[in-house]
Amino acid sequence: MIDPAVLEELVAALPGRVSTTATDLAQYSRDQGPVLRETLPVAVVRARSVEDVQILLQWATRHDVPVVSRGAGSGVSGGAHATTGCVVLSLELMDRIVEISPDDEIAVVEPGVVNADLNAAVAQHGLMYAPDPASYRWSTIGGNVATNAGGLRCAKYGVTRDSVLALDVVLADGTLVSTGHRTFKGVAGYDLTALMTGSEGTLGVIVGITVRLRYLPQAVHTLAAFFDDFPQAAAGVLAIGRARVQPSILELLDGRTLEALDGAHGSDLRRRGGSLLLVQTDGYGAGAEADAIRGALIGLGAVISEEGSEEAERLIDLRRHSRGDEVDDLYRVGEDVAVPKSQLVPYVAALEDMARRHGVKLKVVAHAGDGNLHPTFWVERSEGPQAQERLESALDESVQRALDLGGTITGEHGVGQYKRRWLAWEQSPEVLDLQARLKQVFDPSNILNPGKAIVS
């Protein structure tokens, strides 16, 4: 625990910013990821300025206090879970859009700006911020950058790192540094902006972000392609690629996911087919691209409808909610592996086999355009600890199988706290050691989000 006099020093240095109420400690103790061990922070700091962050980290360095930074807490890997004896730094109040430059096609924002709010602001200039995680209505740009978040539009526009040009970062000792540039191109020195993006708060605290904006598409076409089963739909993904057409959104939902959505939202997706390939094209050539995709999929037996704008938005929104809400009587964990697109069909077949063998239930959605799958395993809590053990065994096997097929343990959610147990399965001892040494350079006292993202 922190000495009360040391905590009083922080309270005096940041008047009105520090909370130790039981409600705040509980609220800020975790994100949306699985909790390995319930831990409360000793205090919560709600920063309003870069100077607030510098003061906190200078204090934390002097007294060797861990700091866990967070935005909206929408992460699902435990990257913002409190650790023993830590102070949680909330950046949600640093929410100014500092600049929008339509001619340069960039925006400068503070980390607490919500993804959807930035998009609403730049849309007035015919622009958009491309990364769109499912949580875009409440997740913050700072959190998106810290985890290198993905989203539905990744198929065409890439992940967050592909839209980040420059960062302002407060290092562990309180030093403020700026990395990157306002230009789309720039290769001077090591790319520290790319290194910080996805570092999950372990190398510094991101306090300013310059992002690249894209053009709002002049036309959008959405196709709902229903197949009899998941393997056929996955084959459709490869058919689209072989037609050399690049959708902006290419999402794959299995039959169990369709059933769950129907039950929750009153839709009729499962009645229309056993699996759904949701495809969106955008830009001036959207119509021609949609026609080419339609031809490729009909040849595989798809039943295709081109959705009007209202129904298209509803389908996209349903996809964003396809992970489902937490249910008290279920113990459920969703994963975030990625495999080469050519391995989608064999990987899903392997998932279904391991679900049967381990006696767990399974549903699968995928950002199929880049091979990023979100299999969700669950068991009834009433089955007790043995069911949870079966679930964990299925998860372990699903991750190992993804690696065997040339994949990765996380496509977009980050390692956080929960996935560290699998990191050494993917990365060699030499790479793990190099990452630990990088951590030592940026954070010699190991006070920045310790126990997350890397094996140190």
C-alpha positions as CSV (number, residue, x, y, z in Angstrom):
1,M,0.0,0.0,0.0
2,I,1.0,3.6,-0.5
3,D,2.1,5.6,2.5
4,P,-0.8,8.0,3.4
5,A,1.7,10.9,3.4
6,V,2.8,10.0,-0.2
7,L,-0.8,9.9,-1.4
8,E,-1.5,13.2,0.3
9,E,1.4,14.7,-1.7
10,L,-0.3,13.6,-4.9
11,V,-3.7,15.0,-3.8
12,A,-2.0,18.4,-3.0
13,A,-0.2,18.4,-6.4
14,L,-3.3,17.6,-8.3
15,P,-6.2,19.3,-6.4
16,G,-9.6,18.1,-7.5
17,R,-8.1,15.4,-9.8
18,V,-7.6,12.5,-7.3
19,S,-10.3,10.2,-6.0
20,T,-10.1,7.4,-3.5
21,T,-13.9,6.8,-3.1
22,A,-14.9,3.2,-3.1
23,T,-17.2,3.8,-6.1
24,D,-14.5,5.2,-8.2
25,L,-11.9,2.6,-7.2
26,A,-14.3,-0.1,-8.2
27,Q,-15.5,1.6,-11.4
28,Y,-11.9,2.2,-12.7
29,S,-10.4,-1.1,-11.5
30,R,-11.0,-3.0,-14.8
31,D,-11.9,-2.9,-18.4
32,Q,-14.2,-5.4,-20.3
33,G,-11.7,-8.2,-20.3
34,P,-11.6,-11.4,-18.2
35,V,-10.4,-10.7,-14.7
36,L,-7.7,-13.0,-13.4
37,R,-7.7,-11.5,-9.9
38,E,-9.9,-8.8,-8.5
39,T,-7.6,-5.8,-7.7
40,L,-8.5,-2.2,-6.7
41,P,-6.2,0.7,-7.4
42,V,-5.2,2.9,-4.5
43,A,-6.4,6.0,-6.3
44,V,-7.9,7.3,-9.5
45,V,-6.5,10.4,-11.2
46,R,-8.7,12.1,-13.8
47,A,-6.3,14.2,-15.8
48,R,-7.4,17.3,-17.6
49,S,-4.1,18.4,-19.2
50,V,-0.7,17.2,-20.3
51,E,0.7,18.9,-17.2
52,D,-1.5,16.8,-15.0
53,V,-0.1,13.6,-16.6
54,Q,3.5,14.9,-16.1
55,I,2.9,15.7,-12.5
56,L,1.4,12.3,-11.8
57,L,4.3,10.4,-13.5
58,Q,7.0,12.5,-11.8
59,W,5.4,11.7,-8.5
60,A,5.0,8.0,-9.5
61,T,8.7,7.8,-10.5
62,R,9.8,9.4,-7.2
63,H,7.8,6.9,-5.1
64,D,7.9,3.9,-7.4
65,V,4.1,3.7,-7.8
66,P,2.7,1.8,-10.8
67,V,0.4,3.7,-13.1
68,V,-2.3,2.1,-15.3
69,S,-3.6,4.5,-17.9
70,R,-7.0,4.1,-19.5
71,G,-9.6,5.8,-21.7
72,A,-13.2,4.5,-21.8
73,G,-12.3,1.0,-20.5
74,S,-13.7,-0.7,-23.5
75,G,-10.8,-3.1,-24.0
76,V,-11.4,-6.8,-23.8
77,S,-7.9,-8.2,-22.9
78,G,-7.4,-6.8,-19.4
79,G,-5.0,-4.1,-20.6
80,A,-6.5,-1.5,-18.3
81,H,-7.1,-3.8,-15.2
82,A,-5.7,-2.3,-12.0
83,T,-2.6,-3.9,-10.6
84,T,-1.5,-4.2,-7.0
85,G,-0.7,-0.8,-5.5
86,C,-1.4,1.1,-8.6
87,V,-2.9,4.5,-9.5
88,V,-5.3,4.4,-12.4
89,L,-4.8,7.4,-14.7
90,S,-8.1,8.2,-16.6
91,L,-7.6,10.3,-19.7
92,E,-11.3,10.5,-20.6
93,L,-11.6,14.2,-19.7
94,M,-8.8,15.1,-22.1
95,D,-11.4,15.2,-24.9
96,R,-10.6,18.2,-27.1
97,I,-10.4,18.0,-30.9
98,V,-7.5,20.4,-31.2
99,E,-7.4,20.8,-34.9
100,I,-9.0,19.6,-38.1
101,S,-7.1,20.4,-41.3
102,P,-9.3,19.5,-44.3
103,D,-6.6,20.3,-46.9
104,D,-3.9,18.4,-45.1
105,E,-6.5,15.6,-44.3
106,I,-5.4,15.3,-40.7
107,A,-6.9,15.9,-37.3
108,V,-5.1,16.5,-34.0
109,V,-6.9,15.2,-30.9
110,E,-6.5,14.6,-27.2
111,P,-6.6,10.9,-26.1
112,G,-10.1,11.1,-24.6
113,V,-11.9,12.0,-27.8
114,V,-14.5,9.4,-28.6
115,N,-14.0,7.7,-32.0
116,A,-17.6,8.5,-33.1
117,D,-17.3,12.1,-32.1
118,L,-14.2,12.6,-34.2
119,N,-16.0,11.1,-37.2
120,A,-19.0,13.3,-36.7
121,A,-16.7,16.4,-36.6
122,V,-14.7,15.5,-39.7
123,A,-17.7,14.4,-41.7
124,Q,-18.6,18.0,-42.1
125,H,-15.5,18.3,-44.3
126,G,-16.3,15.2,-46.4
127,L,-13.7,13.2,-44.4
128,M,-13.7,10.2,-42.0
129,Y,-11.4,8.6,-39.5
130,A,-11.2,5.1,-40.9
131,P,-10.5,2.8,-37.8
132,D,-13.9,1.7,-36.5
133,P,-13.8,-0.8,-33.7
134,A,-17.2,-2.3,-32.6
135,S,-17.0,0.1,-29.6
136,Y,-16.5,3.2,-31.7
137,R,-19.5,4.9,-30.1
138,W,-17.8,5.1,-26.7
139,S,-14.2,4.0,-27.1
140,T,-11.5,6.7,-27.2
141,I,-8.9,7.5,-29.8
142,G,-6.2,7.2,-27.1
143,G,-7.3,3.7,-26.2
144,N,-7.6,2.8,-29.8
145,V,-4.0,3.9,-30.4
146,A,-2.7,2.2,-27.2
147,T,-4.1,-1.2,-28.4
148,N,-3.7,-0.6,-32.1
149,A,-7.4,-1.3,-32.5
150,G,-9.0,-2.7,-35.6
151,G,-12.6,-2.7,-36.7
152,L,-14.9,-3.5,-39.6
153,R,-13.2,-1.3,-42.2
154,C,-9.8,-2.9,-41.6
155,A,-10.2,-4.9,-44.8
156,K,-9.6,-1.8,-46.9
157,Y,-8.2,0.9,-44.6
158,G,-6.0,-1.1,-42.2
159,V,-5.7,-0.9,-38.4
160,T,-5.2,2.1,-36.2
161,R,-1.5,2.2,-36.8
162,D,-2.1,2.9,-40.5
163,S,-3.9,6.1,-39.6
164,V,-1.6,7.5,-36.9
165,L,1.0,10.1,-38.1
166,A,2.3,11.6,-34.8
167,L,2.0,11.3,-31.1
168,D,2.7,13.3,-28.0
169,V,3.8,11.0,-25.2
170,V,4.7,11.5,-21.6
171,L,7.4,9.1,-20.5
172,A,7.7,7.4,-17.2
173,D,9.7,10.2,-15.6
174,G,7.3,12.9,-16.8
175,T,9.3,14.0,-19.9
176,L,7.1,15.0,-22.8
177,V,8.2,13.9,-26.3
178,S,6.7,14.2,-29.7
179,T,7.1,11.5,-32.4
180,G,6.2,11.3,-36.1
181,H,5.1,14.1,-38.5
182,R,2.1,15.8,-40.0
183,T,3.0,14.4,-43.5
184,F,1.7,11.1,-44.8
185,K,5.3,10.1,-45.6
186,G,8.3,10.4,-43.3
187,V,11.2,8.0,-42.7
188,A,13.6,10.1,-40.5
189,G,15.0,7.8,-37.7
190,Y,13.3,4.9,-36.0
191,D,9.5,4.9,-36.2
192,L,8.7,5.6,-32.6
193,T,5.1,6.4,-33.5
194,A,4.6,2.9,-34.7
195,L,6.3,1.5,-31.7
196,M,4.1,3.5,-29.3
197,T,1.0,2.5,-31.2
198,G,-0.1,-0.8,-29.7
199,S,2.2,-0.6,-26.7
200,E,-0.7,-0.7,-24.3
201,G,0.5,2.0,-22.0
202,T,3.7,0.2,-21.1
203,L,6.2,2.6,-22.8
204,G,4.5,6.0,-22.2
205,V,1.2,7.8,-21.8
206,I,-0.2,9.1,-25.0
207,V,-1.5,12.6,-24.6
208,G,-1.8,13.9,-28.1
209,I,-2.5,12.2,-31.5
210,T,-2.3,13.3,-35.1
211,V,-4.3,11.1,-37.3
212,R,-4.7,10.8,-41.1
213,L,-8.2,11.2,-42.4
214,R,-9.8,9.6,-45.5
215,Y,-12.4,10.7,-47.9
216,L,-16.0,10.0,-47.1
217,P,-17.1,7.6,-49.9
218,Q,-19.5,9.1,-52.5
219,A,-21.3,5.8,-52.8
220,V,-21.7,2.7,-50.6
221,H,-23.2,-0.7,-51.6
222,T,-24.0,-3.4,-49.0
223,L,-24.5,-7.0,-49.9
224,A,-25.9,-9.7,-47.6
225,A,-24.8,-13.0,-49.0
226,F,-26.4,-16.0,-47.2
227,F,-24.9,-19.5,-47.5
228,D,-26.1,-22.9,-46.3
229,D,-23.1,-23.2,-44.0
230,F,-19.9,-21.6,-42.7
231,P,-17.4,-23.4,-45.0
232,Q,-19.3,-22.2,-48.1
233,A,-19.3,-18.6,-46.8
234,A,-15.6,-18.8,-46.0
235,A,-15.0,-20.0,-49.6
236,G,-16.8,-16.9,-50.7
237,V,-14.1,-14.8,-49.0
238,L,-11.5,-16.4,-51.1
239,A,-13.6,-16.0,-54.2
240,I,-13.8,-12.3,-53.6
241,G,-10.1,-12.1,-53.3
242,R,-9.5,-14.1,-56.4
243,A,-11.8,-11.6,-58.3
244,R,-9.3,-8.9,-57.1
245,V,-12.0,-6.8,-55.6
246,Q,-11.3,-4.9,-52.3
247,P,-14.4,-4.5,-50.1
248,S,-14.3,-1.9,-47.4
249,I,-16.1,-4.3,-45.1
250,L,-16.1,-8.1,-45.3
251,E,-17.6,-9.8,-42.3
252,L,-18.5,-13.5,-41.7
253,L,-21.1,-14.7,-39.2
254,D,-21.9,-18.3,-38.4
255,G,-25.3,-19.8,-37.8
256,R,-25.1,-19.7,-34.0
257,T,-24.3,-16.1,-34.1
258,L,-27.2,-15.4,-36.4
259,E,-29.5,-17.3,-34.0
260,A,-28.2,-15.2,-31.0
261,L,-28.7,-11.9,-32.9
262,D,-32.3,-13.0,-33.9
263,G,-33.0,-13.8,-30.2
264,A,-31.6,-10.5,-28.9
265,H,-32.8,-8.1,-31.6
266,G,-35.9,-9.7,-33.3
267,S,-34.2,-10.1,-36.7
268,D,-34.7,-13.0,-39.1
269,L,-31.1,-13.7,-40.2
270,R,-31.0,-17.4,-39.4
271,R,-34.2,-18.0,-41.4
272,R,-32.4,-16.5,-44.4
273,G,-29.4,-18.9,-44.3
274,G,-26.9,-20.9,-42.3
275,S,-24.1,-18.3,-42.5
276,L,-23.9,-14.7,-43.5
277,L,-21.2,-12.9,-45.5
278,L,-21.7,-9.2,-45.1
279,V,-20.0,-7.2,-47.8
280,Q,-19.7,-3.5,-48.3
281,T,-18.0,-1.6,-51.1
282,D,-17.4,2.1,-51.2
283,G,-16.2,4.9,-53.4
284,Y,-17.1,5.9,-57.0
285,G,-16.6,2.3,-58.1
286,A,-18.8,0.8,-55.4
287,G,-21.5,-0.3,-57.8
288,A,-19.1,-2.0,-60.2
289,E,-17.3,-3.7,-57.3
290,A,-20.6,-4.9,-55.8
291,D,-21.5,-6.4,-59.2
292,A,-18.2,-8.3,-59.5
293,I,-18.6,-9.6,-55.9
294,R,-22.2,-10.7,-56.6
295,G,-21.1,-12.7,-59.6
296,A,-18.3,-14.4,-57.7
297,L,-20.6,-15.4,-54.8
298,I,-23.7,-16.5,-56.8
299,G,-21.4,-19.1,-58.4
300,L,-20.9,-20.6,-55.0
301,G,-24.6,-20.9,-54.2
302,A,-25.1,-17.7,-52.3
303,V,-28.5,-16.1,-52.0
304,I,-27.7,-12.3,-52.2
305,S,-29.7,-9.2,-51.5
306,E,-28.5,-5.7,-51.9
307,E,-29.6,-3.8,-48.9
308,G,-30.9,-0.2,-48.9
309,S,-29.2,2.3,-46.7
310,E,-31.5,1.7,-43.6
311,E,-31.3,-2.1,-43.7
312,A,-27.6,-1.9,-44.5
313,E,-26.9,0.2,-41.4
314,R,-29.0,-2.2,-39.3
315,L,-27.0,-5.2,-40.5
316,I,-23.7,-3.5,-39.8
317,D,-24.9,-2.5,-36.4
318,L,-26.0,-6.0,-35.7
319,R,-22.6,-7.2,-36.6
320,R,-21.0,-4.8,-34.2
321,H,-23.1,-6.3,-31.4
322,S,-22.5,-9.9,-32.4
323,R,-20.1,-10.6,-29.5
324,G,-23.1,-10.5,-27.2
325,D,-23.7,-9.1,-23.8
326,E,-22.5,-10.8,-20.6
327,V,-25.0,-13.2,-19.3
328,D,-25.0,-14.1,-15.6
329,D,-25.6,-17.8,-16.0
330,L,-22.8,-18.3,-18.6
331,Y,-19.0,-18.4,-18.3
332,R,-17.9,-17.1,-21.7
333,V,-14.7,-16.0,-23.3
334,G,-14.3,-14.5,-26.8
335,E,-11.0,-14.8,-28.6
336,D,-9.2,-12.7,-31.2
337,V,-6.9,-14.8,-33.3
338,A,-6.0,-14.2,-36.9
339,V,-5.0,-16.8,-39.5
340,P,-4.1,-16.5,-43.2
341,K,-7.3,-16.2,-45.2
342,S,-6.6,-19.5,-47.0
343,Q,-6.8,-21.2,-43.6
344,L,-10.3,-19.9,-42.6
345,V,-12.1,-23.0,-43.5
346,P,-9.7,-25.5,-41.8
347,Y,-9.4,-23.3,-38.8
348,V,-13.2,-23.1,-38.2
349,A,-13.5,-26.9,-38.8
350,A,-10.8,-27.3,-36.1
351,L,-12.7,-25.0,-33.7
352,E,-15.9,-27.0,-34.1
353,D,-14.1,-30.2,-33.5
354,M,-12.4,-29.0,-30.3
355,A,-15.7,-27.6,-29.0
356,R,-17.2,-31.0,-29.4
357,R,-14.3,-32.8,-27.7
358,H,-14.1,-30.3,-24.8
359,G,-17.9,-30.2,-24.3
360,V,-18.2,-26.4,-24.8
361,K,-20.5,-24.3,-27.0
362,L,-19.1,-22.2,-29.8
363,K,-20.0,-19.4,-32.1
364,V,-17.8,-17.6,-34.6
365,V,-17.7,-14.1,-36.2
366,A,-14.8,-12.9,-38.3
367,H,-13.3,-9.9,-40.0
368,A,-13.0,-12.2,-42.9
369,G,-11.2,-9.7,-45.1
370,D,-8.0,-10.0,-43.1
371,G,-8.5,-13.4,-41.5
372,N,-9.2,-12.1,-38.0
373,L,-11.6,-14.4,-36.2
374,H,-13.5,-13.9,-32.9
375,P,-14.5,-17.4,-31.7
376,T,-16.5,-17.3,-28.5
377,F,-16.6,-20.4,-26.3
378,W,-19.0,-20.7,-23.4
379,V,-20.4,-23.1,-20.7
380,E,-23.1,-22.9,-18.2
381,R,-21.9,-21.6,-14.8
382,S,-24.1,-24.2,-13.2
383,E,-21.8,-26.9,-14.5
384,G,-19.2,-25.7,-12.0
385,P,-15.4,-25.5,-12.0
386,Q,-14.8,-28.5,-14.2
387,A,-16.7,-26.8,-17.0
388,Q,-14.5,-23.8,-16.7
389,E,-11.5,-26.0,-16.9
390,R,-12.9,-27.5,-20.1
391,L,-13.4,-24.0,-21.5
392,E,-9.8,-23.0,-20.7
393,S,-8.5,-26.1,-22.4
394,A,-10.5,-25.3,-25.5
395,L,-9.2,-21.8,-25.5
396,D,-5.6,-23.0,-25.2
397,E,-6.1,-25.4,-28.1
398,S,-7.8,-22.8,-30.3
399,V,-4.9,-20.4,-29.9
400,Q,-2.3,-23.1,-30.5
401,R,-4.1,-24.3,-33.6
402,A,-4.2,-20.7,-35.0
403,L,-0.4,-20.5,-34.5
404,D,0.0,-23.9,-36.2
405,L,-1.7,-22.5,-39.2
406,G,0.6,-19.5,-39.4
407,G,-1.6,-17.1,-37.4
408,T,-1.3,-15.0,-34.3
409,I,-2.7,-14.9,-30.8
410,T,-4.3,-11.5,-31.2
411,G,-5.4,-9.7,-34.4
412,E,-6.7,-6.4,-32.9
413,H,-7.5,-6.6,-29.1
414,G,-3.9,-6.6,-27.8
415,V,-2.2,-8.9,-25.3
416,G,-3.2,-7.1,-22.2
417,Q,-3.1,-9.2,-19.0
418,Y,-5.2,-12.1,-20.2
419,K,-3.2,-13.2,-23.2
420,R,0.3,-13.0,-21.8
421,R,0.2,-16.7,-21.1
422,W,0.2,-17.4,-24.8
423,L,2.8,-14.8,-25.9
424,A,5.7,-17.1,-25.6
425,W,3.9,-19.6,-27.9
426,E,4.1,-17.1,-30.7
427,Q,7.4,-15.2,-30.1
428,S,10.9,-16.6,-29.6
429,P,12.9,-16.1,-26.5
430,E,15.1,-13.7,-28.4
431,V,12.2,-11.5,-29.4
432,L,10.7,-11.6,-25.9
433,D,14.1,-10.5,-24.5
434,L,14.4,-7.7,-27.0
435,Q,10.9,-6.4,-26.0
436,A,11.9,-6.6,-22.3
437,R,15.0,-4.5,-23.0
438,L,12.9,-1.9,-24.9
439,K,10.6,-1.7,-21.9
440,Q,13.7,-1.1,-19.7
441,V,14.8,1.8,-21.9
442,F,11.5,3.6,-21.8
443,D,10.4,2.6,-18.3
444,P,13.4,1.6,-16.2
445,S,11.5,1.4,-12.9
446,N,8.7,-0.7,-14.5
447,I,5.9,1.6,-13.3
448,L,3.9,1.9,-16.6
449,N,1.2,-0.8,-16.7
450,P,3.4,-3.5,-15.3
451,G,2.4,-7.1,-16.0
452,K,0.7,-6.3,-19.3
453,A,1.4,-6.7,-23.1
454,I,4.9,-8.3,-22.9
455,V,6.7,-11.0,-20.9
456,S,9.3,-9.3,-18.8
